[in-house]
C-alpha cells in the first residue's frame, strides 16, 4: 500500500490536556484569535473563553490540530496564532458553517485531524496504518509504539496511553465505569466530542473491545469525499496519471481508510466523480483493473478543485 508519511516537523503530544474538543470550542477559539492573536498566552483568555487554564490550552491545541487556526512567526521570533484561511471560510460569522450544524463539516474536521502530522500524529497513524477492525487500548498502544520507533519519535508509555485515551473519546461515546453510556449527569470530563456523531468507533461492552464501523457512510457528502480524495491524490500521484482503486480504499491516508469505508462503497463514490470534478478524474477499467485516470499531473490544479468542491457544497447547503 502507498506510504507517503514523511515527518518534516517534530510531532507534539499532550496539547489537548486530555480533553476532547466540545461543541463551540473551535468557534470560541476562532472568534477570540480574530480579536486578539495573542489571546492564548494572555491571562484574559480564561475570561474571554470562559474556561479554566487547562481548557484554554486544549482549545488552542484543537484549533491548530483541525486547521482552523495556524501558527506564524511574530515579533522577536515568538510564535503567534492567527485564523487560517480555512478557519475564516468555515468559522467566522457568516462563514460556511460556524456552529457545525452540517454533518459534512464534521467529516471535514475529521479529515483535517488525520492530515495533521504535527498536532495529531496518533490520529493519522491509527486511521492511516491500523487495519484491524476490532482493538483494545493495549493493542493500539503496541501498534503506536512500533510506529513511533520506526519514525524515530521518542515517547513514553504514559504519553502513549494518554493519546490513545483522548483518541478513543474523540469518536466513541463516553462510558461510565459500569460500561453504560454516560447520560443525564453533566461532567466536564465526559462531555462528548462532536465527532462521536460520525459513528466511526463503537465500544462493544460484552467483548470489552472497540470496533471500527466500516461501511457506506451515507451522511458523508460526495463533495467532502472528493475533496479528501483530491488531496490524497495530490500527495501520492505526482508525475503519474493513474491511481489504482485499491490505493483509494486501502492506501495510507486514503479516504477509504480515513473514513473507514468498504471497497464497494468507495467504488460507488468514485463512479460519481467524473461529473463532480468536471472530468478531472474518471474511473475506468483496463485489462480487468479498475483505475482512476487523472487529467493533470499538476497537484495545484487538483487542490484548486478540492477547494472549489467545498465552496460549492456549502453554497448549496
C-alpha positions in Angstrom: 0.0 0.0 0.0 1.0 3.6 -0.6 3.2 5.1 2.2 3.6 8.9 2.0 4.3 9.7 5.6 7.3 11.9 5.9 7.7 13.8 9.2 9.0 17.3 8.3 8.1 18.7 11.7 8.5 17.4 15.2 5.2 16.0 16.4 3.8 17.3 19.7 1.8 15.4 22.2 -0.5 16.2 25.1 -1.6 19.6 23.9 -5.2 18.5 24.3 -4.7 18.3 28.1 -6.7 15.1 27.9 -9.8 16.9 26.8 -11.6 16.2 23.6 -12.9 19.3 21.8 -16.5 20.2 22.6 -19.4 21.9 20.8 -18.5 25.6 20.4 -14.8 25.3 21.3 -13.5 25.8 17.7 -15.8 28.8 17.2 -14.7 30.3 20.5 -11.1 29.9 19.6 -11.5 31.4 16.1 -13.5 34.4 17.5 -11.0 35.1 20.2 -8.0 34.9 17.9 -9.7 37.1 15.4 -9.9 39.9 18.0 -6.6 39.2 19.8 -3.9 36.9 18.1 -2.1 36.6 21.4 -5.1 35.6 23.4 -3.9 32.1 24.3 -0.9 33.4 26.1 -2.9 36.1 27.9 -4.4 35.7 31.3 -7.6 37.2 29.9 -8.1 34.0 27.9 -9.8 32.4 30.9 -12.4 35.2 31.0 -12.8 35.5 27.2 -13.2 31.8 26.6 -15.0 31.1 29.9 -13.0 28.0 30.8 -10.1 27.0 33.0 -6.4 27.2 32.2 -6.1 23.6 31.0 -9.1 24.0 28.8 -7.6 27.2 27.3 -4.6 25.2 26.3 -6.8 22.4 24.9 -8.9 24.8 22.8 -5.6 26.2 21.4 -4.5 22.7 20.5 -7.7 21.7 18.8 -7.9 24.9 16.8 -4.4 24.2 15.5 -5.0 20.4 15.1 -8.1 20.9 13.0 -6.5 23.7 10.9 -9.0 26.4 11.8 -6.0 28.4 13.3 -2.4 28.4 12.4 0.9 29.5 13.9 3.3 32.0 12.4 6.5 33.8 13.3 5.7 37.0 15.2 8.0 39.8 16.6 11.1 38.7 18.5 10.7 35.2 16.9 7.7 34.5 19.1 5.1 32.2 17.6 1.7 33.8 17.2 -1.6 32.3 16.3 -4.0 33.5 13.6 -7.1 32.3 12.0 -6.3 30.2 8.9 -7.9 30.7 5.5 -9.9 27.5 6.1 -10.9 28.8 9.5 -12.1 32.1 8.1 -14.2 30.4 5.5 -15.7 27.9 7.9 -16.0 29.5 11.3 -16.3 33.3 11.1 -19.8 34.8 11.5 -21.5 34.3 8.1 -19.0 31.6 7.2 -19.8 28.2 5.7 -20.9 26.5 9.0 -19.6 28.3 12.1 -21.7 26.3 14.5 -21.0 22.9 12.8 -24.6 22.1 12.1 -23.8 20.3 8.8 -22.6 16.7 9.1 -20.2 17.4 6.2 -18.3 19.8 8.5 -17.7 17.0 11.0 -16.3 14.8 8.2 -14.0 17.7 7.0 -12.7 18.3 10.5 -12.1 14.5 10.9 -10.1 14.6 7.7 -8.2 17.6 8.9 -7.1 15.9 12.1 -5.8 12.8 10.2 -3.8 15.1 7.9 -2.1 17.0 10.7 1.2 15.1 11.4 2.4 17.6 14.0 -0.6 18.0 16.2 -2.5 14.8 15.8 0.0 12.2 14.5 -1.8 9.4 16.5 -5.0 10.2 14.6 -3.1 9.8 11.3 -1.3 6.6 12.3 -4.4 4.8 13.5 -6.7 5.8 10.7 -4.0 5.6 8.1 -2.0 2.5 9.1 -4.0 0.4 11.5 -6.0 -2.2 9.6 -7.6 -4.3 12.4 -11.4 -3.9 12.7 -11.5 -4.6 16.5 -9.0 -3.4 19.0 -8.3 -2.8 22.7 -6.4 0.2 24.0 -3.5 -2.2 24.8 -3.3 -3.3 21.1 -3.4 0.4 20.0 -0.5 1.1 22.4 1.6 -1.7 21.0 0.8 -0.6 17.4 1.7 3.0 18.1 4.9 2.1 19.9 6.1 0.2 16.9 5.2 3.1 14.6 6.9 5.7 16.7 10.1 3.5 16.8 10.1 3.3 13.0 9.6 7.0 12.7 12.3 7.8 15.3 9.8 9.5 17.6 10.6 9.5 21.3 7.7 8.7 23.6 6.9 7.3 27.0 4.2 4.6 27.8 2.3 7.2 29.8 2.2 9.6 27.0 1.1 7.0 24.5 -1.7 5.9 26.9 -3.0 9.5 27.3 -3.0 9.9 23.5 -4.9 6.7 23.0 -7.5 7.7 25.6 -8.1 11.0 24.0 -8.2 9.5 20.6 -10.9 6.9 21.6 -13.0 9.5 23.3 -12.9 11.7 20.2 -15.0 9.2 18.4 -16.6 6.8 20.9 -19.3 7.9 23.3 -18.0 8.2 26.9 -18.9 5.4 29.2 -19.1 5.2 33.0 -17.1 2.6 35.0 -20.1 0.3 34.8 -19.8 0.2 31.0 -23.0 2.2 30.4 -23.1 5.2 28.2 -22.9 8.3 30.3 -26.2 10.2 30.3 -28.0 12.8 32.4 -25.2 13.9 34.7 -23.1 16.6 33.0 -19.4 16.3 33.8 -16.7 18.4 32.0 -14.5 15.3 31.9 -17.1 13.3 30.0 -18.8 15.8 27.6 -18.8 14.3 24.2 -16.8 15.4 21.2 -19.0 16.4 18.1 -17.1 13.7 16.1 -18.9 11.0 18.0 -21.8 11.7 15.7 -19.8 10.2 12.8 -20.2 6.8 14.4 -16.7 5.7 13.4 -15.8 3.8 16.5 -18.1 1.8 18.8 -17.5 0.1 22.1 -18.6 -3.5 22.4 -19.1 -4.0 26.2 -19.7 -7.7 26.1 -16.3 -8.3 24.5 -14.6 -5.2 26.1 -13.3 -4.1 22.7 -13.7 -1.2 20.4 -14.7 -1.7 16.8 -14.4 0.5 13.7 -17.7 0.9 12.0 -16.9 0.1 8.4 -19.4 0.9 5.7 -21.0 3.2 3.2 -21.2 6.4 5.4 -24.5 7.8 4.0 -24.1 11.1 5.8 -20.7 11.7 4.2 -21.3 14.2 1.3 -19.8 13.3 -2.1 -18.2 16.7 -2.2 -16.3 16.1 1.1 -15.2 12.6 -0.1 -14.0 14.0 -3.4 -12.2 16.9 -1.5 -10.3 14.4 0.6 -9.6 12.1 -2.4 -8.1 15.0 -4.4 -5.8 15.9 -1.5 -4.8 12.3 -1.2 -4.1 12.0 -5.0 -2.1 15.3 -4.9 0.2 13.6 -2.3 0.7 10.2 -3.9 0.3 10.6 -7.6 2.8 13.4 -8.5 4.1 12.8 -12.0 1.6 10.0 -12.8 -1.8 10.0 -14.3 -3.3 6.8 -12.9 -4.2 5.7 -9.4 -5.4 2.1 -8.6 -8.7 1.8 -6.8 -7.0 -0.3 -4.2 -4.9 2.7 -3.3 -8.1 4.8 -2.7 -9.5 2.1 -0.4 -6.5 0.8 1.5 -3.6 3.2 1.0 -2.2 5.0 4.0 -4.2 8.2 4.5 -6.6 7.3 1.7 -10.3 8.3 2.0 -11.2 4.6 2.2 -9.1 4.3 5.3 -9.7 7.6 7.0 -13.5 7.4 6.5 -13.5 3.6 7.2 -15.4 2.7 4.1 -15.7 -0.7 2.4 -14.4 -1.3 -1.1 -17.9 -1.3 -2.8 -18.8 2.0 -1.1 -15.6 3.6 -2.3 -16.1 2.4 -5.9 -19.7 3.8 -5.9 -18.3 7.2 -4.8 -15.6 7.0 -7.5 -18.1 6.3 -10.2 -19.7 9.7 -9.4 -16.5 11.7 -9.6 -16.4 12.4 -13.3 -19.3 14.8 -13.2 -18.4 16.2 -9.8 -14.8 17.0 -10.8 -15.7 18.2 -14.3 -13.8 15.3 -15.8 -10.5 15.8 -13.9 -10.9 12.3 -12.5 -12.7 9.4 -14.1 -13.0 5.7 -13.2 -12.1 3.3 -16.0 -11.5 -0.5 -16.3 -8.4 -1.5 -18.3 -7.2 -5.1 -18.6 -9.5 -6.1 -15.7 -8.1 -3.5 -13.4 -10.1 -0.5 -12.1 -8.1 2.7 -12.1 -8.7 6.4 -11.7 -7.4 8.4 -14.6 -6.3 11.9 -13.8 -6.4 14.7 -16.4 -3.5 16.6 -14.9 -0.2 16.0 -13.2 -0.3 19.4 -11.5 -1.1 19.0 -7.8 -2.1 22.6 -7.6 -4.9 22.1 -10.0 -6.2 19.1 -8.0 -6.1 21.2 -4.8 -7.9 24.0 -6.5 -10.7 21.6 -7.5 -10.8 20.3 -3.9 -11.3 23.8 -2.6 -14.0 24.5 -5.2 -15.9 21.4 -4.3 -16.2 22.6 -0.7 -17.2 26.1 -1.7 -19.9 24.8 -4.0 -21.1 22.3 -1.4 -21.6 24.9 1.3 -23.1 27.4 -1.2 -25.8 24.8 -1.9 -26.4 24.0 1.8 
